[in-house]
């Protein structure tokens, strides 16, 4: 759960859902923790997909630039 673990910890305090008036019961705390776990897992999946997509785009751009510039570089550095 990494850097957003604090969201899960907030369920144990009185103001876990923005209400400061009453103490949270055990069932409310468990429900809050389950919701936060689900949200954090979904957030991880989205982050992973973004990382994979970003890496793929960078790899494609690098490959295209390499294909365009490598032959020019080889002609430039070729000794007669």
C-alpha positions as CSV (number, residue, x, y, z in Angstrom):
1,X,0.0,0.0,0.0
2,X,3.1,2.0,0.0
3,X,3.0,5.8,0.4
4,X,-0.7,6.0,0.8
5,X,-0.9,3.7,3.9
6,X,-2.0,6.7,6.0
7,X,-5.4,6.5,4.4
8,X,-5.8,3.1,5.9
9,X,-4.6,4.3,9.3
10,X,-7.1,7.2,9.2
11,X,-10.0,4.7,9.6
12,X,-9.0,4.1,13.2
13,X,-9.5,7.7,14.2
14,X,-12.7,9.6,15.0
15,X,-12.7,11.6,11.8
16,X,-12.2,8.8,9.4
17,X,-15.1,9.9,7.3
18,X,-15.1,13.6,8.1
19,X,-17.3,13.3,11.2
20,X,-15.7,14.4,14.5
21,X,-18.7,14.0,16.8
22,X,-18.7,10.3,17.7
23,X,-16.2,7.5,18.1
24,X,-16.2,5.0,15.3
25,X,-17.4,1.5,16.0
26,X,-15.5,-1.6,15.1
27,X,-17.8,-2.4,12.2
28,X,-17.4,1.1,10.8
29,X,-13.7,0.8,11.1
30,X,-13.6,-2.6,9.4
31,X,-15.9,-1.3,6.6
32,X,-13.7,1.8,6.1
33,X,-10.5,-0.4,6.0
34,X,-12.1,-2.7,3.4
35,X,-13.1,0.2,1.2
36,X,-9.7,1.8,1.5
37,X,-7.9,-1.5,0.7
38,X,-10.1,-1.9,-2.4
39,X,-9.4,1.7,-3.4
40,X,-5.6,1.3,-2.8
41,X,-5.5,-1.9,-4.9
42,X,-7.3,-0.2,-7.7
43,X,-4.9,2.7,-7.4
44,X,-1.9,0.4,-7.7
45,X,-3.3,-1.2,-10.8
46,X,-3.8,2.2,-12.4
47,X,-0.3,3.2,-11.5
48,X,1.2,0.0,-12.9
49,X,-0.7,0.5,-16.2
50,X,0.5,4.1,-16.4
51,X,4.1,3.0,-15.8
52,X,3.9,0.2,-18.5
53,X,2.3,2.6,-21.0
54,X,4.8,5.3,-20.3
55,X,7.7,2.9,-20.7
56,X,6.3,1.5,-24.0
57,X,5.9,5.0,-25.4
58,X,9.4,6.0,-24.4
59,X,10.7,2.7,-25.9
60,X,8.9,3.3,-29.2
61,X,10.2,6.9,-29.4
62,X,13.7,5.8,-28.6
63,X,13.5,3.0,-31.3
64,X,12.2,5.5,-34.0
65,X,14.9,8.0,-33.2
66,X,17.5,5.3,-33.3
67,X,16.3,4.1,-36.7
68,X,16.4,7.6,-38.1
69,X,19.7,8.8,-36.7
70,X,21.9,5.7,-36.6
71,X,22.4,5.4,-40.3
72,X,23.3,9.1,-40.5
73,X,25.7,8.7,-37.6
74,X,27.4,5.7,-39.3
75,X,27.8,7.6,-42.6
76,X,29.2,10.6,-40.7
77,X,31.8,8.6,-38.8
78,X,32.7,6.2,-41.6
79,X,36.4,6.5,-42.5
80,X,37.4,6.4,-46.2
